[in-house]
Amino acid sequence: MDLNFYMPTKVIMGRGCITKQAALLKEYGTRALIVTGMNSAKTNGSLQDVTEALQGQGIAYDLFDRVMANPTVACVYEGAAYAREKQSDFIIGIGGGSPMDAAKAIALLAVQDIPEEEVFLGKFAQQALPLVLVPTTAGTGSEVTPYAILTNTAGQTKTSIASPAAFPKLALLDAQYMKALSMEVTINTAIDALSHAIEGMLSVRATRISDSIARQSIQAIVPSLVTLSPDYNKPASEIPAQVREMLLYGSMLAGVVISHTGTTAVHSMGYSLTYFKNIDHGRANGLLLPSFLRFVMKKEAAVVNQILSAMSFSSLDDLEALFLRLLGERERITVQDVEKYAGIAIKAKNIMNSKVVPEREDLIRMYERSLNIV
């Protein structure tokens, strides 16, 4: 048996953990750069908790709150320049996947001289500013991965940069910040996390360890996911605290999984839906995942049955019914869109990470099955 498992991030979870564990922040320096989106960290209370923790430890801080959804290369280079200007000792990223991914890229680029046109070439040295992440959604698991997903304008897609140096030193998980989310965001992010766990089991890089963690993730997410209401007008504050906690826990576990396995064709296909149609990343995964599982089932039925068993589902029809209830009507795309997206997806590196590698025609059929073609 050959195994290689590396997980350097210290994870602390619990209500009020930022306040309770504030002394840990002193390990990383005397001046922090806080990286957030434009609003959410302010409204959900996480930014206030972090700044009060820093003040209590006598740590100076600056705020970079200009991260947009699906952050651009220009955004993270701006943040890296700001970190250098302020002589930041470490980075604290607060938010969903976009601010956390931006924080990772900023931590790398603040200490490495990489031209913008080479940022996706993987030429990173093993150095970065220390990184602390505070997730305020349960979806990406970015708080425990070495990946940062950025908008690749030249490639008309989203592309990851990866380096062991981008692993966070510390992840602080408090599900109370999820109370401010909408029901729609809660559902989309939970499906993203579930997709990570499932794709980890469908990856050629899967191991016994990653599969074991993936099953635990699935068993945490699915029972919570089935309790969520498809009424997007309902506030997520109505979701019981235990459900939010299990979604956050499952998302973190799924992040550990993909930090070792990477993602698969589902992400390759979903990026075009996000880039061109502005479909939320988690929703895009949810639309595509059942079709990909049916495709894999033809050649790797055993692994799909293991996934179904972890979900306590008897067939893929059960998963499809759950996603249909939670996601509602599928988006419309044209035949021309399908051809274009399949052409982009087939070139993505995630494709070859799949245990069953689809051809371009397979991708076309999966898009057609997953969306309304007009």
C-alpha positions as CSV (number, residue, x, y, z in Angstrom):
1,M,0.0,0.0,0.0
2,D,1.4,3.4,-1.0
3,L,0.1,6.5,0.8
4,N,1.1,10.1,1.0
5,F,-1.0,12.2,3.3
6,Y,-0.1,15.8,4.2
7,M,-2.4,18.1,6.2
8,P,-0.5,21.0,7.9
9,T,-3.4,23.2,8.8
10,K,-4.4,23.5,12.5
11,V,-8.2,23.4,12.6
12,I,-10.2,24.7,15.5
13,M,-14.0,24.7,15.4
14,G,-16.6,26.0,17.9
15,R,-18.7,28.9,18.8
16,G,-16.6,31.9,19.8
17,C,-13.4,30.2,18.8
18,I,-11.8,33.4,17.4
19,T,-12.1,35.1,20.7
20,K,-11.1,32.0,22.7
21,Q,-8.1,31.2,20.5
22,A,-6.9,34.8,19.9
23,A,-3.5,34.2,21.5
24,L,-2.6,31.9,18.7
25,L,-2.5,34.9,16.3
26,K,0.6,36.2,18.1
27,E,2.5,33.2,16.6
28,Y,2.3,34.8,13.1
29,G,3.6,38.3,13.6
30,T,2.7,41.8,14.9
31,R,0.9,43.2,11.8
32,A,-1.9,41.4,9.9
33,L,-3.6,42.1,6.6
34,I,-7.3,41.2,6.7
35,V,-8.7,40.1,3.3
36,T,-12.5,40.1,2.9
37,G,-15.2,40.7,0.4
38,M,-16.9,44.1,0.3
39,N,-19.8,43.5,2.8
40,S,-20.4,40.0,4.2
41,A,-17.6,39.9,6.8
42,K,-18.9,43.2,8.2
43,T,-22.5,42.1,8.4
44,N,-22.1,38.6,9.8
45,G,-19.9,39.7,12.7
46,S,-16.8,37.8,11.7
47,L,-14.7,40.9,10.9
48,Q,-15.6,42.5,14.3
49,D,-14.6,39.4,16.1
50,V,-11.2,39.2,14.3
51,T,-10.3,42.8,14.8
52,E,-11.2,42.7,18.5
53,A,-9.1,39.5,18.8
54,L,-6.2,41.3,17.1
55,Q,-6.6,44.4,19.3
56,G,-6.7,42.3,22.4
57,Q,-3.3,40.7,21.5
58,G,-1.7,44.1,20.5
59,I,-1.5,43.1,16.8
60,A,-1.8,45.9,14.3
61,Y,-3.9,45.3,11.2
62,D,-4.9,46.7,7.8
63,L,-8.0,45.9,5.8
64,F,-8.2,44.9,2.1
65,D,-11.9,44.6,1.5
66,R,-12.0,44.8,-2.3
67,V,-12.4,41.1,-3.2
68,M,-15.2,40.4,-5.6
69,A,-17.0,37.1,-6.4
70,N,-14.7,35.0,-8.5
71,P,-11.6,37.1,-7.9
72,T,-9.5,38.3,-10.7
73,V,-5.7,38.2,-11.1
74,A,-5.7,42.0,-11.0
75,C,-7.5,41.9,-7.6
76,V,-4.9,39.6,-5.9
77,Y,-2.0,41.5,-7.3
78,E,-3.5,44.7,-5.9
79,G,-3.8,42.9,-2.5
80,A,-0.3,41.6,-2.7
81,A,1.1,45.1,-3.4
82,Y,-0.9,46.4,-0.4
83,A,0.5,43.7,1.8
84,R,4.0,44.7,0.8
85,E,3.2,48.4,1.3
86,K,1.9,47.8,4.8
87,Q,4.7,45.3,5.6
88,S,2.2,42.8,6.7
89,D,3.6,39.8,8.7
90,F,0.6,37.5,8.0
91,I,-2.7,37.3,6.2
92,I,-6.2,36.7,7.7
93,G,-8.8,35.8,5.1
94,I,-12.5,36.0,6.1
95,G,-15.4,34.9,4.0
96,G,-16.5,32.3,1.5
97,G,-14.4,30.8,-1.2
98,S,-13.6,34.0,-3.1
99,P,-12.0,36.0,-0.2
100,M,-10.2,32.9,1.2
101,D,-8.8,32.0,-2.3
102,A,-7.8,35.7,-2.8
103,A,-6.1,35.6,0.6
104,K,-4.0,32.6,-0.4
105,A,-2.9,34.2,-3.6
106,I,-2.0,37.4,-1.8
107,A,0.0,35.4,0.8
108,L,2.0,33.8,-2.1
109,L,2.4,36.9,-4.3
110,A,3.3,39.3,-1.4
111,V,6.7,37.5,-1.1
112,Q,7.2,36.2,-4.7
113,D,7.9,38.1,-7.8
114,I,5.7,36.3,-10.4
115,P,4.6,38.3,-13.5
116,E,0.8,38.3,-14.0
117,E,1.0,36.5,-17.2
118,E,2.8,33.6,-15.5
119,V,0.6,33.2,-12.4
120,F,-1.1,30.1,-13.7
121,L,2.1,28.3,-14.7
122,G,2.8,27.0,-11.2
123,K,6.2,28.5,-10.8
124,F,5.8,29.2,-7.1
125,A,8.7,28.9,-4.6
126,Q,7.9,27.3,-1.3
127,Q,7.3,30.5,0.6
128,A,4.3,32.6,1.5
129,L,3.2,34.9,4.3
130,P,1.6,32.8,7.2
131,L,-2.2,32.5,6.5
132,V,-5.2,32.3,8.9
133,L,-8.6,31.6,7.3
134,V,-12.1,32.1,8.8
135,P,-14.8,30.5,6.6
136,T,-18.2,32.1,6.7
137,T,-19.9,29.7,4.3
138,A,-19.9,25.9,4.2
139,G,-18.9,25.0,0.7
140,T,-15.4,25.4,-0.7
141,G,-13.3,24.0,2.2
142,S,-10.7,26.4,1.1
143,E,-9.6,26.8,4.7
144,V,-7.7,23.5,4.5
145,T,-6.5,23.3,0.9
146,P,-3.4,24.6,-1.0
147,Y,-5.5,25.9,-3.9
148,A,-6.7,29.4,-4.9
149,I,-9.2,29.6,-7.7
150,L,-9.0,32.8,-9.8
151,T,-10.8,34.1,-12.9
152,N,-8.6,33.3,-15.9
153,T,-9.7,36.0,-18.4
154,A,-7.4,34.8,-21.1
155,G,-8.6,31.2,-20.9
156,Q,-12.3,32.3,-20.4
157,T,-12.6,30.1,-17.3
158,K,-11.6,29.7,-13.7
159,T,-8.1,28.3,-13.0
160,S,-6.5,27.2,-9.8
161,I,-3.0,28.1,-8.6
162,A,-1.6,25.6,-6.1
163,S,1.4,25.4,-3.8
164,P,2.0,23.6,-0.5
165,A,3.1,27.0,0.7
166,A,-0.5,28.1,0.3
167,F,-1.8,25.8,3.0
168,P,-3.2,27.9,5.8
169,K,-1.4,27.7,9.1
170,L,-4.7,28.0,11.1
171,A,-8.4,27.6,10.3
172,L,-11.0,29.0,12.7
173,L,-14.5,27.6,12.1
174,D,-17.6,29.2,13.7
175,A,-20.9,28.3,12.2
176,Q,-22.7,31.3,13.8
177,Y,-21.4,33.5,10.9
178,M,-23.5,31.4,8.5
179,K,-26.7,32.8,10.1
180,A,-26.5,35.9,7.9
181,L,-26.5,33.8,4.6
182,S,-29.5,33.5,2.3
183,M,-31.1,30.1,2.0
184,E,-30.0,30.0,-1.6
185,V,-26.3,30.6,-0.8
186,T,-26.6,28.0,2.0
187,I,-27.9,25.4,-0.4
188,N,-25.4,26.2,-3.2
189,T,-22.4,26.1,-0.9
190,A,-23.5,22.9,0.7
191,I,-23.9,21.2,-2.7
192,D,-20.4,22.5,-3.6
193,A,-19.0,20.8,-0.5
194,L,-20.8,17.6,-1.3
195,S,-19.5,17.7,-4.8
196,H,-16.0,18.0,-3.4
197,A,-16.4,14.9,-1.3
198,I,-17.9,12.9,-4.1
199,E,-15.4,14.0,-6.7
200,G,-12.6,13.0,-4.3
201,M,-13.9,9.5,-4.4
202,L,-14.0,9.7,-8.2
203,S,-10.4,10.9,-8.5
204,V,-7.5,8.8,-9.7
205,R,-5.6,10.2,-6.8
206,A,-8.1,8.8,-4.2
207,T,-6.6,6.8,-1.3
208,R,-8.0,4.8,1.5
209,I,-7.5,7.8,3.8
210,S,-9.1,10.3,1.4
211,D,-12.1,7.9,0.8
212,S,-12.6,7.5,4.5
213,I,-12.7,11.2,5.1
214,A,-14.9,11.7,2.0
215,R,-17.5,9.2,3.4
216,Q,-17.5,11.1,6.7
217,S,-18.0,14.3,4.9
218,I,-20.9,12.9,2.9
219,Q,-22.5,11.5,6.0
220,A,-22.3,14.9,7.7
221,I,-23.6,16.9,4.7
222,V,-26.4,14.9,3.2
223,P,-28.6,14.5,6.3
224,S,-28.3,18.2,6.8
225,L,-28.9,19.0,3.2
226,V,-32.2,17.1,3.0
227,T,-33.5,19.3,5.8
228,L,-33.0,22.6,3.9
229,S,-36.0,24.4,2.4
230,P,-36.1,25.2,-1.3
231,D,-37.8,28.4,-0.5
232,Y,-35.1,30.9,-1.2
233,N,-37.0,33.7,0.6
234,K,-36.5,32.0,3.9
235,P,-33.5,33.3,5.9
236,A,-30.8,30.9,6.8
237,S,-31.1,32.1,10.4
238,E,-34.1,29.6,10.6
239,I,-31.7,26.7,10.0
240,P,-31.0,24.9,13.4
241,A,-27.5,25.6,14.7
242,Q,-26.6,21.9,14.6
243,V,-27.4,21.7,10.9
244,R,-25.1,24.7,10.2
245,E,-22.4,23.2,12.2
246,M,-22.6,19.8,10.4
247,L,-22.5,21.6,7.0
248,L,-19.4,23.5,8.1
249,Y,-17.8,20.4,9.5
250,G,-18.6,18.4,6.3
251,S,-17.3,21.2,4.1
252,M,-14.0,21.2,6.0
253,L,-13.6,17.5,5.7
254,A,-14.4,17.7,1.9
255,G,-11.6,20.3,1.7
256,V,-9.2,17.9,3.3
257,V,-10.2,15.4,0.7
258,I,-9.7,17.5,-2.4
259,S,-6.4,18.9,-1.0
260,H,-5.1,15.3,-1.7
261,T,-7.3,14.2,-4.7
262,G,-8.1,17.4,-6.6
263,T,-11.5,17.7,-8.4
264,T,-12.7,16.1,-11.5
265,A,-14.6,16.7,-14.7
266,V,-17.6,18.2,-12.8
267,H,-15.5,21.2,-11.9
268,S,-14.1,21.4,-15.4
269,M,-17.6,21.6,-16.9
270,G,-19.0,23.9,-14.2
271,Y,-16.5,26.6,-14.6
272,S,-17.9,27.7,-18.0
273,L,-21.4,27.9,-16.5
274,T,-20.0,30.3,-13.9
275,Y,-17.8,32.3,-16.2
276,F,-20.2,32.8,-19.1
277,K,-23.6,32.4,-17.4
278,N,-22.9,33.7,-13.9
279,I,-24.3,30.5,-12.4
280,D,-23.1,30.1,-8.8
281,H,-20.3,27.6,-8.6
282,G,-22.0,25.3,-6.2
283,R,-25.2,25.4,-8.2
284,A,-23.3,24.6,-11.4
285,N,-21.8,21.5,-9.7
286,G,-25.2,20.4,-8.5
287,L,-26.7,20.7,-12.0
288,L,-23.9,18.6,-13.5
289,L,-23.0,16.0,-10.8
290,P,-25.8,13.5,-11.3
291,S,-25.1,13.3,-15.0
292,F,-21.4,12.7,-14.4
293,L,-22.2,10.0,-11.8
294,R,-24.4,8.2,-14.4
295,F,-21.5,8.4,-16.8
296,V,-19.1,7.0,-14.3
297,M,-21.6,4.3,-13.3
298,K,-21.2,2.6,-16.6
299,K,-17.5,1.7,-16.0
300,E,-16.9,2.2,-12.2
301,A,-20.2,1.1,-10.7
302,A,-18.5,0.0,-7.4
303,V,-17.3,3.5,-6.5
304,V,-20.6,5.1,-7.3
305,N,-22.4,2.5,-5.2
306,Q,-20.0,3.3,-2.3
307,I,-21.0,7.0,-2.7
308,L,-24.7,6.1,-2.7
309,S,-24.2,4.0,0.4
310,A,-22.6,6.9,2.2
311,M,-25.6,9.1,1.3
312,S,-28.0,6.3,2.3
313,F,-29.6,6.5,-1.1
314,S,-30.6,3.5,-3.1
315,S,-30.0,5.0,-6.5
316,L,-28.9,8.1,-8.4
317,D,-32.6,8.9,-8.9
318,D,-32.6,9.8,-5.2
319,L,-29.8,12.3,-5.5
320,E,-31.3,13.8,-8.7
321,A,-34.6,14.2,-6.9
322,L,-32.9,16.0,-4.0
323,F,-31.1,18.4,-6.3
324,L,-34.2,19.0,-8.3
325,R,-36.1,20.0,-5.2
326,L,-33.3,22.2,-3.9
327,L,-32.1,23.8,-7.2
328,G,-35.5,24.2,-9.0
329,E,-35.7,24.9,-12.7
330,R,-32.6,24.3,-14.7
331,E,-31.0,27.2,-16.7
332,R,-31.3,27.4,-20.4
333,I,-28.3,27.3,-22.7
334,T,-28.0,27.0,-26.5
335,V,-26.5,24.2,-28.6
336,Q,-23.7,26.6,-29.5
337,D,-23.0,27.2,-25.7
338,V,-22.7,23.4,-25.2
339,E,-20.2,23.0,-28.0
340,K,-18.2,26.0,-26.7
341,Y,-18.2,24.8,-23.1
342,A,-17.3,21.2,-24.0
343,G,-14.4,22.5,-26.0
344,I,-13.1,24.5,-23.0
345,A,-13.7,21.8,-20.4
346,I,-11.9,19.1,-22.4
347,K,-8.7,21.1,-22.1
348,A,-8.9,21.5,-18.3
349,K,-6.5,19.5,-16.1
350,N,-9.3,18.3,-13.9
351,I,-10.6,16.1,-16.7
352,M,-7.6,13.7,-16.6
353,N,-8.0,13.5,-12.8
354,S,-11.2,11.5,-13.3
355,K,-11.2,7.7,-12.8
356,V,-13.4,7.6,-16.0
357,V,-12.1,10.2,-18.4
358,P,-14.8,11.7,-20.6
359,E,-14.4,12.5,-24.3
360,R,-15.7,15.7,-25.8
361,E,-18.9,14.0,-27.0
362,D,-19.4,12.7,-23.4
363,L,-19.2,16.2,-22.1
364,I,-21.7,17.4,-24.6
365,R,-24.2,14.7,-23.6
366,M,-23.7,15.5,-19.9
367,Y,-24.4,19.3,-20.5
368,E,-27.5,18.3,-22.6
369,R,-28.8,16.1,-19.8
370,S,-28.1,18.6,-17.1
371,L,-29.5,21.8,-18.6
372,N,-32.4,23.0,-20.7
373,I,-31.1,23.3,-24.3
374,V,-32.8,25.9,-26.5
